Amino acid sequence: MPTETFEFQVEARQLLQLMIHSVYSNKDVFLRELISNASDALDKLRLEKLWDDSLDADVSDLHIELDIDKDARTLTVRDNGIGMSYDEVGRLIGTIANSGTAKFLQELREARDAAGEEGLIGQFGVGFYSGFMVADEVTLLTRRAGESQGTRWSSRGEGTYTLERVDEAPQGTSVTLHLKPADPENQLHDYTSPWKIKEIVKRYSDFITWPVRMVPERPASADGGDEAPEPETLNSMKALWARPRDEVSDDEYHELYKHIGHDWRDPLETIRLQAEGTFEYQALLFLPAHAPHDLFTRDFRRGVQLYVKRVFIMDDCEALLPPYLRFVKGVVDAADLSLNVSREILQQDRHIEMMRRRLTKKVLSTVKEMMTKDQERYGTFWREFGTVLKEGLVTDSENRDAILAVASFASTHHDTEPTTLKGYVERMKDGQEDIYYLTGESRQSIENSPHMEAFRERGIEVLLLTDPVDEVWADAVGEYEGKKLRSVAKGQIDLDAEDEDTAEGEREKQTEEYSGLLGWMKEQLEEDIKEVRLSSRLTVSPACVVSDAHDLTPALENMYRAMGQEVPSAKRILELNPDHQLVKGLNQAYKERTDRAELAETAELLHGLAVLAEGGQPKEPARFVKLMADRLERAL
């Protein structure tokens, strides 16, 4: 068969150069990645055979085999799994467009420590390329199960690779590394050493479901008539979730997490769950220590691995946990599910629903326990995953109270320490009926908002909510322990309840004094606002814009539009500060002048300044700038 030569994709070529020339503290991880890929191939074959009995594939002895040739200085990692077709090899090995390569390259360059560098290998689906750290040349021979023809791929990592169709190839995939000379100074070990290979397998791959076997060295005195020695199994293959807790070390749990979570850090928390009775299952879940970079992307792979009686069924089983817990990794092993269960069946299975409810409550109770017993670890968890967890306040009414119990928020009570809703309620002033909050892009922008002025002056605590989801859940939740959640930027705010009669009389007097100006300004600005009124929330700024009590805020409108939903724009309310000199002067000028053309520009500017103060943008920025420049010019 003819051999064709191809050039690597540009990013793949850059990646290969980094793999070959970068200095890693631990090059041993290449074998972990190749064994992990081989294990995935075996899982896929087992699953495909379950779905299709007619598939011509031998599944009687699925395993991974390691073969050392000291004379040729090669190490071969071989599996009899699903294999790849000619087209798949070209697509999956020659290019890595779907592996997040650009992000990988960026993070690799930014990695400051050796642990960070070596861990990045497994994060972006580029584990195969790690072989070039230890090899001058890599050769791959593969045949897809059910096909008769195989494929050979080969490259020296110098920008090109060759592809060749071959007639004789065993089922599965073998990766042969033509090893570089050992170089202990650069942490390049002798990977033709059996004890080194055993050490790596024990450290990284002991939990692999399938046997990892190594062909022993043939004694030098052996002649051709001797039988080949039996391969030695290097891994225990024990399911960690099925072993008693006192028989498993934290390191073993952590290695399992790194394998299934494609992470290089230890997990923040390990959660074990064993359910017995009419429906039995075991779960081993992990809370990561940091959020993955693609947590909020549509293509993020969520869910835990599903096994039935230790037989792998499904990766990323979304039915086992709700979307707001998509960062949780782990394994669930059920005793009574069918082996040919599909994703569609899972969505309707009542056993799956029972597991989902139990696992969700277990995760939330674990977070609550962290919050109570280890504030530092809880702080890490909430910093990394608080935003996504708050999605559950909108989507999971059954567990809403449990989520609120573990949620914390920045507030004006403390510059750095967050507060819980329970803590807020305990500190509420006498007579205060509502829990006040304000949303915005950052703490600083919220604290500088005109809406905060009266609350700051009176010492009333306000929650400072900066995540986009806060706009949604605050409306969805509505109240906490009988206390209504109220945005300080919506509706009428009356903070003078303790002196209600005096305040009411003062408001009526001011409303009468400014009634003419308020009506005139409403006419001038009717395209943008639906009402002009005096404010009880301003003490320093001349004006602010607020939403009506039941209207969507501008930020929420924009969020819905970004999701493709059409929502009509609601006109806002302009509030004026009757005690501000600008507003007093504007009212006086309105009463004294009959030609109010210039005053109309002042009203327009006042409205634009109020929009800017809350982080918005005037409807016509160029006109606003011109009016402001003209006014400043006349003031000089």
Salt bridges, closest charged atoms under 4 A:
ASP28 OD2 - LYS196 NZ 2.97
GLU33 OE2 - ARG32 NH2 2.90
GLU48 OE1 - ARG144 NH2 3.45
ASP61 OD2 - HIS63 ND1 3.59
ASP61 OD1 - ARG213 NH2 2.92
GLU65 OE2 - ARG78 NH1 2.77
GLU88 OE1 - ARG144 NH1 3.45
GLU107 OE2 - LYS103 NZ 3.57
GLU137 OE1 - ARG156 NH1 3.45
GLU164 OE1 - ARG152 NH1 3.34
ASP190 OD1 - ARG73 NH1 3.47
GLU199 OE1 - LYS196 NZ 3.16
ASP206 OD1 - LYS202 NZ 3.38
GLU217 OE2 - LYS70 NZ 3.75
GLU232 OE1 - LYS198 NZ 3.19
ASP250 OD1 - ARG245 NH2 2.64
GLU252 OE2 - ARG243 NH2 3.80
GLU255 OE2 - LYS258 NZ 3.72
ASP263 OD1 - HIS290 NE2 2.90
ASP266 OD2 - HIS254 ND1 3.48
ASP266 OD1 - LYS258 NZ 3.20
GLU269 OE1 - ARG377 NH1 2.34
ASP315 OD2 - ARG301 NH2 3.64
ASP316 OD2 - ARG301 NH2 2.46
GLU318 OE1 - ARG302 NH2 3.42
ASP349 OD1 - HIS351 ND1 3.97
GLU369 OE2 - LYS373 NZ 3.31
ASP374 OD2 - ARG377 NE 2.97
GLU391 OE1 - ARG326 NH1 2.96
GLU398 OE2 - ARG357 NH2 2.95
GLU398 OE2 - LYS361 NZ 3.82
ASP434 OD2 - ARG486 NH1 3.45
GLU447 OE2 - ARG443 NE 3.06
GLU457 OE1 - ARG458 NH1 3.80
GLU461 OE2 - ARG427 NH2 2.85
ASP467 OD2 - LYS390 NZ 2.82
ASP470 OD1 - LYS390 NZ 2.85
ASP494 OD1 - ARG507 NH1 3.63
ASP496 OD1 - ARG458 NH2 2.78
GLU504 OE1 - ARG507 NH2 2.73
GLU527 OE1 - LYS619 NZ 3.40
ASP528 OD1 - LYS619 NZ 3.01
GLU531 OE1 - ARG533 NH1 3.91
ASP548 OD2 - LYS530 NZ 3.07
ASP551 OD2 - LYS530 NZ 2.93
GLU557 OE1 - ARG561 NH2 3.66
GLU575 OE2 - ARG533 NE 2.93
GLU575 OE1 - ARG537 NE 2.89
GLU601 OE1 - ARG631 NH2 3.48
GLU604 OE2 - ARG623 NE 2.68
GLU614 OE2 - ARG572 NH1 2.84
ASP630 OD2 - LYS626 NZ 3.14
